[in-house]
Amino acid sequence: MTSDENKTASLPKRNSRKPTPDQKGPENPAFARSDKPGLKARQAAAKMLAAVVDRKTSLDGMLDATNGNPVYRELNEADRALVRAILNSALRQLPRIEAMIGSLLQTPLPEGARALDHVLVVAAAQILYLDIPDHSAVDLAVEQAQTDPRNKRFASLVNAVLRRLSREKKQLLATVGETIPAIPAWFHKRLVGYYGAPEAARIADALLTPAAIDVTVKSDAQGWAQRLNGRVLPTGSVRLAGFSGAVPALAGFDDGEWWVQDAAAALPAKLFGALGGKRVVDLCAAPGGKTAQLVLAGATVTALDQSASRLKRLQGNLARLGLQATTQETNMADFRAEELFDAALLDAPCSSTGTIRRHPDVLWTKGPEDIEKLALLQEKLLRHALTLVKPGGLVVFSNCSLDKREGEEVTERVLGDGHCERVAIDPADWPGLEDAITPLGEFRTTPAMITPQDGFSGGLDGFYAVVLRRKA
């Protein structure tokens, strides 16, 4: 790097000429032809990052091997794995990455230079958080800029900023990287408001760690923990140690002895207690983990979902497990019971902010306005769920959000009508999970709960659950 490059990078003057046709790639101007190995993977990562951050597109859908983003589907499996690693790191650490890049710029990037910003973030994620040679990340980012007419004039800036980032990354990670929360400011503010600053910091840090694989077993949790090299959690789930390979290849999967389900997600169905001979409706049932739990508990289960494809997945999961339930494709808000049920499980649609360890795009595709809309929907659905059970019947209301607007506040609003009462969960019934039960007797789990042990990751999905009884 020259002495000029050692200075804070500055932006080049804008070139007003439009790119000529031969500068554009055959399908997309951001994908001009280049045979440099690894370039297509970086281009795909930047394109998909833009879709998440700028257009609020779900990452899961784009990563689907059959119907996902075309640029992702065109890659070989090794490059797909690289794209997933880049996107997961970039989305988990985005505020810090952008702050570190910004600290190296003399002036902010132009308002319309979003494509350039994504190129820099993709490269920075590799330099700062992935085991990829820095020089490779820099070289491919420069090539990426040069092959995109929108960014070609910024190629030297990309080179200067990333080379300096590589040289100063240890210092930047120790300063910017440890002082700025890794989550968006709007969500950090909400966490502090609900949990307090110290707990919010613990939750934010826990969200940076990929989630463990937990499974719910039909029976003999200790025995399956030994067979699967796992440990039994206080929830009763079995947490697997780190392993390579595919989950379906593990012992017991084909035989239907267990299914993958986060330990926190396994709690709501257990709150009913004994269900032998009871009729239960699972109102938002797919993919079926909670339905399976209800069936195993002895209930006669009716499982609803408004998505035909999701319901088909549920039916396939139940078939593998050798379990039976009545399934119905319907919007639960339109469902009317010919005969009232003994109990209902409402695992309601939510912002899914409790699942960020698995889905790091959530905080970039959702915002405060989405949380408010979802909370109003949950309130409507919960009120309807109470009409589907007999007087004295139970409704368990749950969701995988960390935001109390979608949990505790919904419950309080519904309780205010006087048509139901809270059935407090007794901490004595849940040894090892006492900290997850609130003073009001509700479950509230966070990713900062359950500490790691040798060979095992820690944490839980963020989850809320409450038991309500319909009054006569």
N, C-alpha and C positions, 0 to 999 in steps of 0.2 A: 504494500500500500504506500502511495506517495505521501509527501508531507501534507498535500491538500486533502487527501483522503482521511488523514488523521483528524482533521477538523470535523465539526458537526456537518453532516451531509445536508446539502441544499438542493432545492428542486431546479430542474432545467427550465429554460424558457419554453413556453407552449408553442408548438408547431401547428399552425392553423390548417395546413394542407390535409385533406382527407386521404386515407390510404387508397392506393390504386387497386383495381381488381386483382392484379396478380399478387398483391400482398396478402390477400385473404385466403384462408384455407378453403377446401371444397365444400365444407358444411358450416363452419363457424369461424369467424375471424380470429377467435382466441385459440384456434387449433391449427395454426399453419403447419405445413409439413416439416417434420424433423424426425430423423431416425435415431436420435441420441437415446440410449438405453435409460429408462427411468423417467423420461420426460412426460410420457402420456399419463403415468400414475400421478405425477405432480399436477398436471393440468386437470386431471379428473378431480383431485382433492380440492383444488382451488375453485373449480366450478361448483362442486357440491357444497363447499363451505359457503359460497355466495348464496346458494339456494336456501341454506338453513338460516343464515344471519340476515340476509336482505329480503328473502321472500317467504320466510317462516315455513319452509318445507320440512316435513318430518324426515329424519335421517334413515329410520328403519325402512321406509318405503323405497328410498333411493338405493339402499344396499341390498335389496332383494335380487337374488341371482337370476330370477326369471323375468320379473317385470320392473326391475329397478332402473336407475338412470342409465341411458344408453352408453355413455362414456365409461361407466363402471362395468357394465356387462361385457364390453369389448376387451377388458383386461384379462390377463391370465390370473390364476389363483394367487400367485406370489405377489403380484402387483395389487390385487384386491386387498390382500392382507395389509400391505403397506399403506394403502389409502385409508383403510379403517384405523390403523394405528395413528396416522397423521391427524385424521379428523377427531378421533377421541382425545388426543393430546391437545390439539388446538382448541376444541370447544371446552375442555375442562379448565384450561388455563388462559382463555382468551383475554380477559381484562389485563392480566399480567403481561402477556405477550404484547398486546397493543401499547401498554405503558412503556415497556422496554424499547420497542421500536420508536415510539414517540420521543423518548429521551435522547435518541440519536439523530433526530431531525432538527434542523435549524428552524424550519417552519412546518406546520402541519401539512399533510397531503391534501391536494385539492379536493373540493367537495365531490367532484365527479370521478375521482380516481379509486373507486371501490375495487375494481379489478386488480389494481396495483396493490392495494392493501391486502387482498386475499393472497396474492403471490408472496408477499413478505411474511404474512402470518404462517402460511404453509411451510416456508423455509425455516422460519424462526422456531416453529414447533419441533422440527427435526434437530436443529442445532441445540436447542435448550433441553429437550425432554426425551429424545429418541436416540438409540444407539446407531446413529448414521454418521459417517464421516462428515465433518463440517464442510470440507472443500467440495464434496459432492452436492450437498444441499445448496451451497452458494452457486456453484457452476450451473446446476439445473434451474435454479431460480432466474439467473441471468439469461439462460437460453429460453426459458419460458417467457420472459419479458420481451426478448428480441423477436420471438415468433408471434407475438400478439401486437397488431397495429395500435391498439389502445395504449400499450405499455412500452413500445419499442424505444421511445425517447427517454424512458426512465431506466434503461438497462444499467447505465453507469451508476445511478443512484442505488439501485438494487445491490449491485456489487459492493459499493462502499459501505452501505448500512449493514449488510449481512457479514461482511468481513470484520467490521468493527464489533458487531454483536458476537461473533465467534471469539474474538480476542478478549472481550470484556465480559463474557457470559457469567463467569464465576462471581464477579463483583456485582453484576446486575441481578443475578439470582438471589444474592445475599441481601440486597437492598430493596429494589423494586419488587422482586419476587416474594419477599417475605412481609412486605408492608401493605401490599394491595390485596384485598380479598380476591379469590379466584372466581367468584360468582358475580353476576351483574349487580350494579349498585342498587337497582330497585328491589331485587330479591334480598340482598344483604340487609337493607333497611327494614324489610318486613321480618326477617329472622330476628334481628336485634329487638324489634318491637314486641315480638311474641315470646322470645326465649331469653332475652338479655344478651349483652355483648359477649361475655365469656362463652356461653353455650353456643351462641351463633358462630363464634370462631371455631369451636370444636366441630360443629356440624359442617361448616364450610370446608375445613381440612379433611374431614372424613369423606366428603363427596369426591375428593380427588383420587381415592383408592377404588379401583374396579371391584365390583361386588363379587362375593364368593358364590359358589354353586351350592344351593341348599336343596334337599329333596325331602318330600313327605313320603313316608313308608306306610304300607298297609298295616304292618305289625312288626314287632321285634326290632325296635329302633337300634338297640345296642348290637344285636347280631348283624344288622345291615351296616352299621357304622364300622364294624370290624371287616366285613367283606369289601366295603367300598373305600377303605382307608379314610374314614371320616370320624367325626366326633358328634355326640348328641348334644344339641343346644338346649337351654332351658325351655324353649318353645316346644320341644319334642321333635323338631326337625333334625335331619342329619346333614352336617356341613362337610363337604368334601375338601380334602387337602388339594393343593395345586397338582394338576396332572395335564398331560398332553394327550390329545386324541379326541374322539367324538363321544359325547355323553351317551348316545344310543348304543355304543359298543360296550358299555359297562354291564356287569352282571346284574340280572334282575330286570333290566329295562324291557326286553322283549317279552318277558314273562309277566309284565304288568305288576311288578312288586312295589314300584315307587314311581313318582313323577317329580319333575323339577318344579319347585315353588319356593320363593323366598320365605325365610322363616317368619317374617312379620306378616306376610300375606296369608300364612297358615293359621293365624290367630283368630280372625273373626268367626270362622265356622265352628271353632271349638267353644265359643262363648255360649252356645245354646245348652250345653250339657248333654244329658241323655236324650236321644231322639227316637228311641225304639218305638215303632208304631205311630210316629207323628208324620203329618203331611207338611212338607216344607216347600216353599217356592224360592228359587234362586233367581233373582230378578234381572241381573246383568251377568249372565253365567259364564260366557266364553272367557278364556279357553277351557275351563272346566275343572281346575284344581280344587276350588271350593265345593263345586258340585260333587266331586268324588269324595271329599271329606264328609259331606252331609249323608251321602249314600252309605259310606262305611260306618257312620254313626247310627245307622239303623233307620234313617228316614225314608219315606216315600217322596221322591223329589220331582218337582216340575221345574225344568230349567228353561229360562227365556233368554233370547238375545235377538236384537233387531237386524243383525247382519247374517245373511245366509251363509257366507263363507266362514265366518267365525263360528257359527252354529255347527257347520260341517266339521270344523276342526275339533270342537267340543265332542261331537259324536265319535270321531275317530279316537280321541284320547280315552273316552269312556270304554270304547270297544277294546283297546289295548289293555286296559286295566281290568277288563272283565266285569264292569259295573253297568247298571242300567238305571236310566232316568227318563222321564217323559220330557221331550224337548219341543219347543214351540218358537217359531220365528215371529216375533212381534215386538213392537215398541212397548216397553213395560208401562209407560204412561197411559197407553190405550188398553191395557190388559184388565179384564174384569173376571173375578173368580165366581164360578157357578156355585162353589161351596168354599166358605172361608177356610183359610189354612191355619194350622197350629202355630206356624212361625214363618218368617220371611227374612231372607238375607239380601240386603241392598248394598252391594259393593259398587258405589256410584261412580259415574264418569267424573273425572277430576283433572286437574292440571298435571298430575303425575310428578310433581316436584320431589316426591320422596324417592323416585327411582333414578335420580340423576347419575348415580354410579354406573347404571346400566345404559342409560339413555342421556348422554351429556348434551344433546341438542335441545332438551326440554326447555331450559331457561332462555333459549334464544328463539324458540318458536312460540312461547307463551309470554304473557305479560299481565300486569295488574288487571287490565280490563277483561282478560280471559278468565281470571280467577273469580272476578265478580259475577260474570255471566254463569260460570259453572256452579258457583255457590247458590245462585238463585234456582238453577235447574235442580240441584241436589235437594234443596228445600221442597220444591214441588214434588219430586219423586219420593222423598221420605214421607211427606203427608199422604201421598197415594199408597205407599207401601203399608201404612198403618190401617188403611181401609180394607186390606186384603187378608188380615188375620182376625181371628175370633177375639171377642173381649177376653182379656187376660193373656192373649197370645203375644209372642215376643217378636220384635224386629231388631236385627243387628244391622246397624248402619256403619259403613266403613268406607275408606278411600285411601289412596296412596299419595296423599298430598302432605307436605310439611306446613302448609299455610292454614292457620286456624280459622280463617274466614270460611274455609271449605269443610271444617270439621266441627270444632267446639261451638262456633257461632251459629252454624246451621242448627245444631241440636238445641241450643238455648232458645232459638226462635220458635222451633216446633214445640218444645216443652211449654212455651208461653201460652199455647192454645188451651192447655189443660186436658187434652184428649189422651195423653200418655204420661208415663212416669219413667224415670231413669232407674234401672236395676244396677246398683253399684257392683263393680267387679271387686272381689276380695283379694288383696295382695297375697294373703296366706295361701290361696289356691294356686299361686304362680311363683313358686320359689325360683329365685334367680332373675325374675323380671319385675321385682317390686318397684324399681325406679321407672318402669314404663307405665305404671298405673297412677293416674292423677289423683289428687285429693277428692275429686268428685266420683272416682270409681270408673274412669274411662281409660282405654289404652291409648297411649301416645308414644310411638317408637320413633327413634331418629337414627341416622347412620352413625352417630357417635356412641351408640350403645353396643354392648357385647365386645369386649376387648379381644384383640387377636391373641392367639397362642402359637406356639412353635409349629410351623407348617400350615397354619390355618389363618385366613383373613378374618377380620372382625367386622362389626357393623351390622345393621339391619336396614331394610328399606324404611323410609319414613312412612308411618302408617297411623291412622286414627280409627278407633272402633268404639262403639257404645252400644249397650243393650237397653232397649226401650220396651215397656210393656203397655199394650193398649188397655185403656180403662174401659170399664163396662159402659 
